[in-house]
């Protein structure tokens, strides 16, 4: 292999071995890793390569103490060969749009250069690349009235996510809804993070208590990660916790829901079942009779009310009475006399 080709491959591998700031690597460490990759060189050659590469690429050196440490600038674009294909750039753009609140802050930081590279690749593609238009042709639409997400303090979110990832306790200043002052939780043990719509919740335990609680992330006004290790809950299962209905605002236990839907209101149940044990039968008049085991939540009540007169709840009796009462009060609120008083 020609000398210039060998040097090019060595320098390319060297660039891939240099970490992003604030991490750093010394020339001696680079020489060892290059040697392990079948590029035996002297430390002096590595130092010469680094100085040459720094004139072209956004490399920085920490010369405050020896050995000097080399890094990519923190905000430098990602470096790799071959370049991003359009499908890869498209995937990264979608990840940035939809998973921004679900990835740990360190992961988002590490991906930022890749996100920028993806944007550049899509921008450079111009109108000649049909796949670039995908971002303008695909949307995720919630099955309910969309709401604006509450503002979350970025510093608090980073601290909470970091403590969750590292298994550390938190000290939180929390403002409850309609409260005029903050509540301080000295020892919060994070268990999980759940996003429901635009709201992010911290699932946790307080102090020495074993019951699982939820805190809305946008109500945390100050967060401090403690050095103490967080307690775990061996029997905690995030999927089971979500399945219990707590994020639908739990108001009761599990019940067998029996309801009759008009065809127009209930036809979707064939393709999008309410629960795994759902049973649907169709009577001679075309109405759908639903049976499913569900937790009693406010979300269930809102879902049923959303069908208006397209559904009639039969059981449980308490749920039927609740919805009947709401319907009666709504009818009274819309009478001419009530409208006049309003």
C-alpha positions in Angstrom: 0.0 0.0 0.0 1.3 3.4 -0.9 2.6 5.5 2.0 0.1 8.3 1.4 -2.8 5.9 1.4 -1.6 4.3 4.6 -1.3 7.7 6.3 -4.8 8.6 5.2 -6.2 5.5 6.7 -4.2 6.0 9.9 -5.4 9.6 10.3 -9.0 8.6 9.5 -8.9 6.0 12.3 -7.2 8.5 14.6 -10.1 11.0 14.1 -12.6 8.3 15.0 -10.7 7.5 18.2 -10.7 11.1 19.4 -13.6 11.7 21.9 -15.9 14.7 22.0 -15.2 17.3 24.6 -15.2 17.3 27.7 -13.7 13.8 27.3 -10.1 13.7 26.0 -7.4 11.4 24.9 -3.6 11.7 25.0 -1.2 11.1 22.1 0.2 8.1 24.0 -3.2 6.6 24.3 -3.9 7.2 20.6 -0.6 5.5 19.7 -1.6 2.4 21.7 -5.0 2.2 20.2 -3.7 2.7 16.7 -1.1 0.0 17.2 -3.9 -2.3 18.3 -5.6 -1.5 15.0 -2.6 -2.5 13.0 -1.2 1.0 12.6 2.1 0.9 14.4 3.4 4.4 14.8 5.6 6.5 17.2 4.2 9.0 19.6 5.9 11.7 17.7 4.1 10.7 14.5 0.8 10.8 16.3 1.6 14.3 17.7 2.5 15.5 14.2 -0.7 14.0 12.8 -2.8 15.7 15.5 -1.3 19.1 14.8 -1.9 18.7 11.0 -5.5 17.5 11.6 -6.3 20.3 14.0 -5.7 22.8 11.1 -8.5 21.2 9.1 -10.9 19.6 11.7 -12.4 21.2 14.8 -10.0 19.6 17.3 -9.0 21.1 20.5 -6.1 20.4 22.9 -6.2 20.8 26.7 -2.6 21.8 27.5 -3.2 22.9 31.1 -1.4 19.8 32.3 0.6 16.9 30.9 -0.2 14.7 29.1 -2.1 17.0 26.8 -5.6 15.8 26.0 -7.2 16.0 22.6 -10.9 16.3 21.8 -13.4 17.1 19.2 -15.1 20.4 19.9 -18.3 19.8 21.8 -20.6 21.1 19.1 -18.6 19.8 16.1 -20.5 17.9 13.4 -20.2 14.1 13.6 -17.3 12.6 11.6 -17.7 9.3 9.9 -17.2 7.6 6.5 -19.2 6.9 4.5 -21.6 9.9 4.9 -25.2 9.7 5.9 -27.6 8.3 3.4 -30.9 10.0 3.0 -32.8 7.2 4.8 -30.3 7.4 7.7 -30.7 11.2 7.8 -34.5 10.8 7.7 -34.4 8.3 10.6 -32.3 10.6 12.7 -34.6 13.6 12.0 -37.6 11.6 13.1 -35.8 10.4 16.2 -35.0 14.0 17.1 -38.7 15.0 16.6 -40.3 12.1 18.5 -37.9 10.8 21.2 -36.4 14.1 22.5 -38.1 13.7 25.9 -37.6 9.9 26.2 -33.8 9.6 25.8 -31.4 10.4 28.6 -29.8 13.9 28.3 -26.3 12.4 27.8 -27.7 10.4 24.9 -29.3 13.5 23.4 -26.1 15.4 23.8 -24.1 12.7 22.1 -26.6 12.6 19.2 -26.7 16.3 18.6 -23.8 16.2 16.0 -25.6 13.4 14.2 -28.9 15.4 14.2 -27.0 18.3 12.7 -25.4 16.1 10.1 -28.9 14.7 9.3 -30.3 18.2 8.8 -27.4 19.1 6.6 -27.8 16.0 4.5 -31.5 16.6 4.1 -30.9 20.3 3.2 -28.1 19.4 0.7 -30.4 16.9 -1.0 -32.6 19.6 -2.4 -35.7 18.8 -4.3 -34.1 16.1 -6.3 -34.4 13.5 -3.5 -38.0 12.3 -3.1 -37.3 10.7 0.3 -36.4 14.2 1.7 -40.1 15.2 1.4 -41.0 12.4 3.9 -40.7 14.8 6.8 -43.4 17.0 5.2 -45.6 14.1 4.4 -45.8 12.1 7.7 -47.4 13.1 10.9 -48.4 11.5 14.2 -51.9 12.5 15.2 -53.1 11.9 18.8 -56.6 10.3 19.0 -57.8 13.1 21.3 -57.9 16.9 21.3 -54.2 17.9 21.0 -52.9 20.2 23.8 -49.8 22.2 24.1 -47.1 20.6 26.3 -46.3 22.4 29.6 -42.9 24.0 29.8 -40.4 21.9 31.6 -37.2 23.4 33.1 -34.4 21.9 31.1 -32.0 21.9 34.0 -34.4 20.1 36.2 -35.2 17.6 33.5 -31.5 16.9 33.0 -30.9 16.4 36.7 -33.9 14.1 37.1 -32.9 11.9 34.2 -29.3 11.8 35.3 -30.3 10.7 38.8 -32.6 8.0 37.4 -29.8 6.7 35.1 -27.2 6.7 37.9 -29.5 5.3 40.6 -29.2 8.4 42.9 -31.6 10.2 45.2 -33.1 13.5 44.4 -34.0 16.6 46.4 -36.9 18.4 44.8 -38.8 21.6 45.1 -42.2 20.9 43.8 -45.2 23.2 43.2 -48.5 21.3 43.4 -51.4 22.4 41.3 -53.0 25.6 42.6 -50.4 25.7 45.5 -49.0 29.1 46.4 -45.7 27.7 47.9 -43.3 24.9 47.0 -43.1 21.6 48.7 -39.6 20.3 49.4 -39.0 16.5 49.1 -35.7 15.8 50.7 -35.2 12.2 49.6 -36.9 11.1 46.3 -36.0 7.7 44.9 -36.6 7.7 41.1 -37.9 4.5 39.5 -39.0 5.5 36.0 -40.1 8.3 33.7 -43.3 8.1 31.8 -44.6 10.4 29.1 -48.4 10.7 28.6 -49.3 13.0 25.8 -47.3 16.2 26.3 -46.8 15.6 30.1 -43.8 13.8 31.5 -44.1 12.1 34.9 -41.4 11.0 37.4 -42.4 7.7 39.0 -40.7 7.5 42.4 -40.8 6.7 46.1 -40.5 9.2 48.9 -38.0 8.8 51.8 -38.6 5.4 53.6 -42.1 4.9 52.2 -42.8 1.9 49.8 -45.8 3.2 47.9 -45.1 4.4 44.4 -46.0 8.0 43.6 -45.9 10.2 40.4 -44.7 13.8 40.0 -45.3 15.9 37.0 -41.9 17.1 35.7 -43.2 20.5 34.7 -44.1 21.2 38.4 -40.5 20.6 39.6 -39.0 24.0 40.0 -35.6 23.0 41.5 -33.8 19.6 41.4 -30.6 18.5 43.1 -29.1 15.0 42.6 -27.8 13.7 45.9 -24.8 11.4 46.4 -26.9 8.9 48.3 -27.9 5.8 46.3 -31.6 5.6 45.5 -33.6 2.7 46.9 -34.9 0.2 44.4 -38.3 -1.6 44.4 -37.6 -5.2 43.4 -41.2 -6.0 42.6 -41.8 -2.8 40.6 -42.7 -3.3 36.9 -43.2 -0.2 34.9 -45.5 -1.9 32.4 -47.7 -3.3 35.1 -47.8 0.1 36.8 -48.9 1.8 33.6 -51.4 -1.1 32.9 -53.0 -0.5 36.3 -54.5 2.7 35.0 -52.7 5.1 37.2 -51.9 7.5 34.4 -55.6 7.6 33.4 -56.2 9.0 36.9 -57.2 5.8 38.7 -60.6 6.1 40.6 -61.4 2.4 41.2 -60.2 -1.2 40.7 -60.6 -3.5 37.8 -64.1 -4.1 36.5 -65.8 -5.9 33.7 -67.1 -3.2 31.3 -70.2 -4.1 29.4 -71.4 -1.6 26.8 -73.5 -1.4 23.6 -72.1 0.7 20.7 -73.7 1.8 17.6 -71.9 0.5 14.5 -70.5 3.9 13.6 -69.2 4.4 17.2 -67.8 1.0 17.9 -66.6 -0.4 14.5 -63.0 0.5 15.4 -63.0 -1.9 18.3 -62.5 -4.8 15.8 -59.2 -3.3 14.7 -58.1 -1.5 17.9 -59.2 -3.6 20.8 -59.7 -2.0 24.2 -58.0 -4.8 26.1 -56.5 -8.3 25.3 -59.6 -10.0 26.8 -62.1 -7.9 24.8 -65.1 -9.7 23.3 -67.3 -8.1 20.8 -70.5 -9.5 19.3 -72.9 -8.0 16.8 -76.7 -8.2 17.3 -79.2 -8.4 14.4 -79.6 -4.6 14.5 -75.9 -4.1 13.8 -75.1 -2.9 17.4 -71.8 -4.0 18.9 -71.9 -5.5 22.4 -68.6 -5.0 24.2 -67.2 -6.9 27.2 -63.7 -6.1 28.5 -61.8 -6.0 31.8 -60.6 -2.5 32.5 -59.4 -0.2 35.3 -61.9 2.4 36.3 -60.2 5.7 35.5 -61.2 9.2 34.5 -59.7 8.5 31.1 -62.3 5.6 30.7 -65.1 8.0 31.6 -63.9 10.6 29.2 -63.5 8.0 26.4 -67.0 6.7 26.9 -68.5 10.2 27.0 -66.7 11.1 23.8 -69.0 8.7 21.9 -72.1 10.7 23.0 -75.3 8.7 22.4 -73.2 6.2 20.4 -72.7 4.0 23.5 -74.7 2.9 26.4 -72.9 1.5 29.4 -74.7 -1.5 31.0 -72.2 -2.6 33.7 -70.8 -1.9 36.2 -73.8 -0.2 37.7 -71.7 2.5 39.4 -70.1 3.5 36.1 -73.4 3.5 34.3 -74.9 5.8 37.0 -72.0 8.1 36.9 -72.2 8.6 33.1 -76.0 8.9 33.3 -75.6 11.6 35.9 -73.1 13.5 33.8 -75.4 13.3 30.8 -78.4 14.6 32.8 -76.3 17.5 34.1 -75.1 18.3 30.6 -78.6 18.3 29.3 -79.7 20.7 32.0 -76.8 22.9 31.3 -77.9 23.3 27.7 -81.6 24.1 28.4 -82.7 27.6 27.2 -83.2 28.7 30.9 -79.6 27.6 31.8 -78.2 29.4 28.8 -80.0 32.5 29.8 -78.6 32.4 33.3 -75.1 31.7 32.0 
